[in-house]
Each structure stands twice: as structure tokens, then as C-alpha cells.
Amino acid sequence: MTVIWLSRASRKLKPSPFSFLLTQSISDPLSLISKVNPKLSEVSHKPTTIHPKISETKFSFSNNRWLGDVHSAKKFYRSNLNAYFSGICTSSGSLEGANNGGKQRDNEKQLSWIDLYLPKSVRPYAHLARLDKPIGTWLLAWPCMWSITLATSPGHLPDFKMMLLFGCGSFLLRGAGCTVNDLLDRDIDTKVERTRLRPVASGLLTPFQGLSFLGFQLFLGLGILLQLNNYSRVLGASSLLLVFSYPLMKRLTFWPQAFLGLTFNWGALLGWTAVHGSLDPAIVLPLYSAGVLWTLVYDTIYAHQDKEDDLKVGVKSTALRFGDLTKNWVTGFGIACISSLALSGYNADIGWPFYPFLMAASGQMAWQIWTVDLSSRADCNRKFVSNKWFGALVYSGILFGRLAS
């Protein structure tokens, strides 16, 4: 299917980052209509070359106003609007999609609930914090929940207030991490197809606005951190070193995913200290190691979405480091992750229900590793997002294991 998207334009105005992905400009959309629908041949404009397989055309305006007839299309066109031809494309932005049966591109941008429901002034900040992509919050929160529940007394439920604090903290810290990442990577993001429309990279927000928003996020996070014990406050504040340094690692090493693991799984240490006021290395360190290894699995899969762009830009990742051997590497990381979780549970004297759930989690991880199509951006993203279920299975095992112990 071919889609024409209309957006307000002037000579210097760039396409809106919240419109659908705009890839190829056409000078006369109405001539395209006349080519597709002969009944509209009375529209006289200069000819436009149309791919022979294009068979359907729809109109939409970038603020979600649907244009269902040619009269509305004429009205917008004559109001000095630019039209962009989008849809059947490959990652290179060509029309190869029309030649392969109309397969939709993997990374086509879609409007989210942010664009539909939030005030216009708030939308750039919501996109900056990735509010429409909660998977990052889940991946940050699960190690916290594992640790808090593992630290709970046998036969008891975990502290709900503590779980709520860490849930809110994960939400805020993940948003702050995204803001830091976008500020430091704005020069790179403009060159990567998946990230070029982010608020700072696209110019929708200035670096100063992004920095001000970061200060607001960290201020709210500080309010949560101050509700924990002193040991946890110091340990939690120290994680900011990782948060600010991680985005730079892709410029220095092929292992930025390992640094992300050290950052994202800090809650495995912090959750235990929030309950006990100290660390138990025999339990907490294997749990933290398992989280880091888990991150190496899911973020290596995720990094395969950008490997072509990363090569062009000159940044590094484990996806580029492992290449065709990626599945072998992440399989090894997965086995080590499950082994570390088992060791942590064993040292914590957890009950037997933990182990069947751990086996189910290992099956979920094996499924995503064995079935992922590393050449498909959409499939890499689907497998990445599925890791919320891996985290949920491990947490269920810890919860029921602790209740049974």
C-alpha cells in the first residue's frame, strides 16, 4: 500500500518528527491521484512517475485529520503544503518495498498516544523520556523487584511501599537516562535512521531545554532516594556515574551493552540494601551478574537494528563485534545468566517453586535467541520487548519461592 502524508511546510521547515516517516518528496500529489484513479483525470498538473505496482492511495494530515476525498486533498494542496511519498521502502529509503510485494518497512514511524492525547507543548518532553515505550522501565525495574523480594523474610510478601518507591524510581531514572543519552548523542542520532527524529536531534528541543528537563527528572528522583536508608542513598547516588558515562561507551568500545548492563541492573544491589541496610555478596553479586548477562542478551539483539547505520557513523556495539556469531555469544550469556540466578536463589535458601519458574524463564530466553531474525529490525525489536516476560517469570519464581521457603 502506498501512503501520501501531508505536513505543513515552508521553504526552510523540516518534516515534523511526530509525522509518519517521510522519505521521498513528490512535487504534485494530485497527479498521483489521477494516475491511481482514472476518474480524477481532470486534475491537470505536471506528470509524476508512479511505480506500476502502486494500487492504492490514502490521504492523511499529520495531526491525524483524515482526508477521505479529493476535494479535501485539493484544499490542502492549494494551501501551499508539501507532500511526501512514504511507505513501501527499505531501510535505505528507496522504493524497493513496492518491488517485493508491498512489504511494509520494519522501522516506519507511527503516531503514539503522546501525539494523540498530550498537549502540544508537553509532547517533546514525553518523547524525550520515552513515555510511549515502557519496556525500558520494565527492564530497569525487574532487577529491583527481584532483589527486594529476595531480601524479604521467608513466608512473607515483599514490602509494597518499597516496591512502589522502586517502581517510581525506575520510571524516573530510565527517563533521565534517555535524556542524557539524547543530549550526548544528538550528533550521532541525526545520522541514524531510527533515532534521527528524536526531539533533541531533530531540533524540536534545544540542548538547554533538554538539560533543564534532566534537572527536573533528577530532582524528582532525589525525592525518592531520600526516603531510603543512608547506605542505599550513597549506593543509589553512585549509579549516576554509570548513567552519565554509558552513552559515551559506544564511541570507545565494542562493549557498550556491558556498560548498559552495569547501569540498568544497579537495582539488584540497591533493592537488597534498601531492605537490610547492607549487602550480602553471596546472594546479591550473582543476582547483579545475572542482570548484566541478561542485558548483554537483549541489548545485543536490539543493537542489530542499527548495525548498518552504526558502521556508517563509526560507533561500536556488540552486534558489530559478534557479527554472524551473535547467536553463539548470546546463547553463552543466556546460560551464564540462568546459572547466576540459580546460584543466587540457592544461596538465599529460596523454596522449590523458584526453580520451575527459572526453567520457564530459560525457555523464554532460548525462544527469543533461537528464533530471532537478526536481519529484521521489526523482529529484533519484538524479541527485545519480549524480555519483560523473562523478568516477570524470574520475579514470579522468586516471589513464590520466598513464600514457600
C-alpha positions, -999 to +999 in steps of 0.1 A: +000+000+000+012+035-008+005+063+015+009+101+010+013+121+041+008+159+042+025+182+067+028+220+070+059+233+053+077+264+042+110+266+023+130+261+055+107+239+076+117+203+082+091+175+085+076+171+119+093+144+140+058+132+150+046+127+115+050+093+099+084+087+084+088+109+053+112+096+028+108+109-007+093+143-017+070+145-047+061+178-063+025+171-072+004+147-052-028+153-072-012+140-104-005+108-084-042+106-076-051+109-113-026+081-121-041+058-094-078+067-101-086+075-138-119+091-127-098+120-114-080+126-147-095+160-150-069+172-125-044+188-147-009+191-133+026+181-145+031+143-146+046+123-118+062+090-123+043+062-105+055+027-097+034+002-117+026-019-086+012+010-066-026+003-065-040+023-036-036+058-022-049+073+010-046+107+024-039+118+060-028+150+077+000+149+103-023+160+131-044+129+125-071+146+104-082+120+078-087+133+043-112+110+026-119+127-007-101+146-034-117+179-026-101+179+008-068+169-008-070+198-032-078+222-004-046+212+015-025+211-016-035+245-028-028+259+007+009+256+000+015+222+017+043+198+009+035+162+001+058+134+009+057+100-006+062+073+021+055+037+028+069+009+006+105+014+014+136-004+027+159+009+053+177+028+026+146+049+019+141+035-017+110+021-034+122-015-032+092-023-010+069-019-040+090-045-058+088-071-030+051-073-029+044-042-008+060-054+024+059-026+050+092-013+062+103-025+097+111+008+112+082+030+099+073+056+125+039+055+140+020+081+159+017+072+196-007+081+224+016+110+232+008+127+199-029+119+202-037+130+238-010+151+253-008+189+250+015+200+221+039+218+245+044+186+265+048+161+237+086+167+230+094+161+267+073+130+268+091+116+237+124+126+252+116+104+283+102+076+260+069+076+279+053+057+250+079+029+252+076+014+287+099-015+280+129+004+293+112+010+326+103-027+329+139-038+322+152-013+348+125-022+374+127-060+373+162-064+389+150-041+417+119-062+423+140-094+422+163-080+449+136-066+472+116-099+470+147-120+476+155-099+506+120-105+521+117-127+552+107-163+543+070-168+542+062-131+538+052-108+509+076-081+499+071-046+512+046-029+489+058+006+498+093-003+489+081-019+456+062+013+447+092+035+455+115+015+433+089+013+405+086+051+405+124+054+408+128+031+378+104+052+358+122+085+366+158+071+362+150+055+329+136+088+316+167+106+329+190+081+312+172+086+279+176+124+283+213+121+290+216+097+260+199+121+236+218+151+248+252+134+244+243+115+212+224+143+193+252+145+167+250+107+161+212+104+163+208+127+133+227+101+112+208+070+123+175+063+107+158+050+139+168+080+160+170+110+137+136+122+147+142+123+184+133+157+200+169+170+205+184+155+173+156+169+152+158+204+168+124+203+183+140+208+217+172+227+223+201+212+244+193+237+271+157+226+273+168+190+274+192+198+302+166+217+322+142+187+318+170+164+330+174+185+362+137+182+368+138+144+364+168+141+388+152+163+413+121+140+415+144+110+417+163+126+446+130+128+464+126+090+462+162+083+471+159+103+503+132+080+515+157+051+517+184+044+544+218+061+543+236+031+528+211+030+500+213+067+494+251+066+488+248+034+467+220+049+446+237+082+440+268+064+428+248+049+400+247+084+383+284+079+373+272+050+352+241+068+339+262+097+326+291+076+312+272+049+294+262+070+263+299+077+257+309+040+256+297+033+221+325+057+209+352+039+229+344+002+230+326-026+212+310-035+246+286-006+254+260-032+261+281-044+291+281-009+305+244-007+300+241-039+320+261-024+348+238+006+348+204-010+343+209-037+369+221-014+397+188-020+414+198-056+421+222-042+446+201-013+458+169-033+464+187-056+490+203-027+508+170-008+510+156-037+530+186-048+550+208-017+551+238-038+539+249-061+512+251-099+512+277-106+484+269-143+482+233-135+472+234-101+456+265-103+434+253-134+415+219-116+411+236-085+398+258-106+374+227-123+361+212-090+353+243-078+334+244-110+314+207-107+307+213-072+294+240-084+271+215-108+255+186-084+249+206-053+241+228-072+216+196-083+198+183-047+200+216-033+186+212-054+154+185-028+144+212-002+139+242-021+127+242-007+092+239+029+105+265+023+132+290+012+106+284+044+086+286+067+117+315+049+133+301+038+166+306+004+182+283-023+196+283-060+205+262-066+174+291-054+152+316-072+174+299-106+172+286-103+137+274-137+123+284-154+157+259-133+176+236-162+185+265-182+198+276-154+220+242-145+234+235-182+240+266-183+262+254-152+280+220-167+285+233-199+300+256-179+324+226-157+333+204-186+343+232-202+362+239-170+382+202-167+390+201-203+402+232-196+424+217-165+439+185-184+448+204-213+462+225-191+484+193-173+496+178-207+506+148-200+484+119-225+481+114-250+453+089-230+432+117-208+422+133-234+400+103-243+377+098-207+370+135-203+363+132-231+338+103-213+322+124-182+320+152-200+304+128-214+278+116-178+270+152-167+266+160-197+244+130-190+223+140-154+216+176-163+209+169-192+185+140-176+166+152-140+162+158-129+127+188-106+131+183-091+097+148-079+105+146-047+126+110-055+135+117-089+147+148-078+167+125-052+184+098-078+191+123-101+208+138-072+227+104-062+241+095-098+250+121-096+278+096-080+301+081-116+303+115-130+311+117-106+340+082-114+351+089-152+351+120-147+372+101-125+396+073-149+400+098-177+408+114-155+435+081-145+450+066-180+452+099-194+462+102-170+491+067-177+502+074-214+502+107-212+520 
